[in-house]
Amino acid sequence: MEPMRIAFFGGSFDPPHIGHLRIAHAAAERLHLDRILLAPVALQPLKREGPLPAGYADRLAMLRLLIEGDPRPCMEVSDLDAPRADGKPNYTYDTLLALREQLLPEDKLFVLLGADSFLSMHQWHRAAELLLLADWIVAARPGSNLEQLDQALPPGIDPSPNAEQRDGCIIQQLTAADGRSATLYLLPDLREDVSATEIRAALAEIAPSQPFPQLRPGQQVLTPSVIAYIHAHGLYR
């Protein structure tokens, strides 16, 4: 069996939207990914103010609807970040270790996320060790760049002074003092500015019988199946 290139794409997905699909599609094309595991997180360590607006089971179901009919066979929904039996937060460090145990030693593991999430990396659990468990694919948001991402790195991880541009990515090496390294791939031109907070606010303002409004002229942000699920289950009211 040939080695596979697998990306873990975690997050709240509250709700999952077209922006998530566009990020996944761009990463799959530019990094030649074989599998992308979209995994809603049950309990985010950095968002402890209370439960997320939609429960884990609903977000998992909406993600399955989002990728339903997607022509790319690499797209999968994963329960790797399901609620823990001990009720503790889902730490990406632990999730990647568990995922790595399921893969072949020669498989290549990536983590896919948005630049806004990466900018909080220095606050993540065991951040310096975490960055060395996989390579990182960071989807740019408007105004984000490598200099900003470098400033988010935790102590003990140093970025290479020079970056390379290839296959639509800006590529930079991240190195620890002991010589271990990982690669950061920035996707600089996606400009996905779809906000889940904005989507939830719009949903709260409309009746279940009304169509979801366009948040940007000509821009669809939710698939019809996800909208139908939200209305059927009374979410974000």
C-alpha positions in Angstrom: 0.0 0.0 0.0 1.4 3.4 -1.0 1.8 6.1 1.7 -1.1 8.5 2.0 -1.2 12.2 2.6 -3.9 12.9 5.2 -5.0 16.2 6.7 -6.9 16.7 10.0 -9.3 19.6 9.7 -10.7 20.3 13.1 -12.8 23.2 14.5 -16.2 24.2 15.8 -18.0 24.0 12.5 -20.9 25.9 14.1 -22.4 25.8 11.6 -20.3 24.2 8.8 -20.3 26.4 5.7 -19.1 26.8 2.2 -16.0 28.5 3.4 -14.9 25.3 5.1 -15.4 23.4 1.8 -13.3 26.0 -0.2 -10.4 25.7 2.3 -10.5 21.9 2.1 -10.7 21.9 -1.7 -7.8 24.3 -2.1 -5.6 22.3 0.4 -6.5 19.0 -1.4 -5.5 20.4 -4.8 -2.3 22.2 -3.8 -1.0 19.6 -1.3 -2.2 16.6 -3.3 -4.1 15.2 -0.3 -5.6 11.7 -0.3 -7.9 12.2 2.7 -9.2 15.2 4.6 -10.8 14.4 8.0 -13.3 17.1 9.0 -13.7 16.7 12.7 -16.0 18.9 14.9 -14.6 19.5 18.3 -16.8 18.6 21.3 -15.1 20.9 23.9 -12.6 23.6 22.8 -10.0 24.3 25.5 -9.7 28.0 24.6 -13.5 28.6 24.5 -14.6 27.7 28.1 -17.4 30.3 28.4 -20.0 27.6 27.9 -21.3 25.0 25.4 -21.2 25.9 21.7 -24.5 27.1 20.2 -25.1 23.8 18.5 -24.4 20.5 20.1 -21.7 18.0 19.0 -24.2 15.6 17.4 -25.9 18.4 15.4 -22.6 19.7 14.1 -21.4 16.3 13.1 -24.7 15.7 11.2 -24.4 19.1 9.5 -20.9 18.3 8.4 -22.0 15.1 6.8 -24.7 17.1 4.9 -22.1 19.7 3.8 -19.9 17.1 2.1 -22.8 15.0 0.8 -22.4 14.8 -3.0 -19.0 16.5 -3.0 -17.2 15.1 -6.0 -13.8 14.8 -4.2 -13.5 11.3 -2.6 -10.9 12.6 -0.1 -13.5 14.4 2.0 -14.5 12.5 5.2 -16.3 13.4 8.4 -14.5 12.2 11.5 -15.4 11.7 15.2 -11.9 12.0 16.4 -12.8 15.0 18.6 -16.0 13.5 20.0 -16.9 14.2 23.7 -14.4 12.6 26.0 -15.6 10.1 28.6 -13.8 12.1 31.3 -15.5 15.4 30.3 -12.1 17.1 29.6 -11.5 19.4 26.7 -10.3 18.0 23.3 -6.7 18.9 23.0 -5.3 18.7 19.4 -2.1 17.3 20.8 -3.9 14.2 22.1 -6.1 13.9 19.0 -3.1 13.9 16.7 -1.3 11.2 18.8 -4.5 9.1 18.6 -4.8 9.7 14.8 -1.1 8.8 14.2 -1.7 5.4 15.8 -4.3 4.7 13.2 -2.0 5.5 10.3 0.9 3.7 8.7 4.4 5.0 9.8 5.1 6.2 6.2 1.8 8.2 5.9 2.2 12.0 5.8 0.1 13.9 8.4 -1.0 17.5 8.0 -3.2 19.8 10.1 -5.5 22.2 8.2 -6.8 25.3 9.9 -7.5 29.0 9.3 -5.0 31.7 10.0 -7.2 33.1 12.8 -6.9 29.8 14.7 -3.2 29.5 14.0 -2.6 33.0 15.5 -3.6 31.6 18.9 -1.2 28.7 18.6 1.1 29.9 21.4 -1.9 29.3 23.8 -2.6 25.8 22.7 -1.8 22.8 24.9 1.8 21.7 24.5 2.1 24.0 21.5 5.8 23.5 20.8 5.5 19.7 20.8 2.2 19.9 18.9 3.8 21.8 16.0 6.2 18.9 15.5 3.6 16.2 15.2 2.5 17.1 11.7 3.0 19.6 8.9 0.6 22.6 9.0 -1.6 24.0 6.2 -2.9 27.5 7.1 -5.6 29.1 5.0 -5.2 32.9 4.9 -7.8 35.3 6.1 -7.9 38.9 4.8 -4.8 40.7 6.0 -2.9 37.6 7.3 0.7 36.9 6.3 3.7 34.8 7.3 5.1 37.5 9.6 1.9 37.4 11.7 2.0 33.6 11.8 5.7 33.7 13.0 4.7 36.0 15.9 2.2 33.3 17.0 4.8 30.6 17.4 5.5 29.3 20.9 8.9 29.6 22.5 11.2 26.8 21.3 10.0 26.9 17.7 11.9 29.1 15.2 10.8 29.9 11.6 13.3 29.7 8.8 14.4 33.2 7.6 13.5 32.4 4.0 10.2 31.1 2.6 9.7 29.3 -0.7 6.7 29.7 -3.1 5.5 26.6 -4.8 2.2 25.2 -6.1 0.2 28.1 -4.8 1.7 27.9 -1.3 4.2 29.9 0.7 6.3 27.3 2.4 8.4 27.8 5.6 10.3 25.4 7.9 9.6 25.4 11.6 12.5 24.1 13.7 13.0 23.1 17.3 16.3 23.4 19.2 16.9 19.7 19.0 16.7 19.8 15.2 13.3 18.4 14.7 11.2 20.3 12.2 7.8 20.6 10.5 6.7 22.5 7.5 4.1 25.3 7.3 2.2 25.8 4.1 0.4 29.1 3.8 -2.5 29.3 1.3 -2.2 33.1 0.7 -5.0 33.8 -1.8 -8.2 32.2 -0.4 -9.5 35.3 1.4 -12.3 33.3 3.0 -14.0 35.9 5.2 -17.1 33.9 6.0 -17.9 34.2 9.7 -19.8 31.6 11.6 -20.7 34.2 14.1 -22.2 36.3 11.3 -24.1 33.3 10.0 -25.6 32.5 13.4 -26.7 36.1 13.9 -28.4 36.1 10.5 -30.2 32.8 11.3 -31.5 34.2 14.5 -33.2 37.1 12.7 -35.2 35.0 10.2 -38.3 32.8 10.6 -37.9 29.1 9.8 -40.0 29.5 6.7 -37.8 32.2 5.2 -34.8 31.5 2.9 -31.4 32.2 4.4 -30.2 35.7 3.2 -27.1 36.3 1.2 -24.4 37.7 3.5 -22.4 38.9 0.5 -23.7 39.8 -2.9 -23.8 36.6 -5.0 -22.1 34.5 -2.2 -23.8 31.3 -1.0 -22.5 30.4 2.5 -24.8 27.5 3.6 -25.9 24.5 1.5 -29.6 23.9 1.2 -29.3 20.7 3.1 -27.6 22.4 6.1 -30.2 25.2 6.1 -33.0 22.6 6.1 -31.3 20.8 9.0 -30.9 24.0 11.0 -34.6 24.9 10.5 -35.8 21.3 11.2 -33.9 21.2 14.5 -34.6 24.8 15.6 -30.9 25.7 15.8 -29.5 29.2 16.4 -32.8 30.6 17.4 
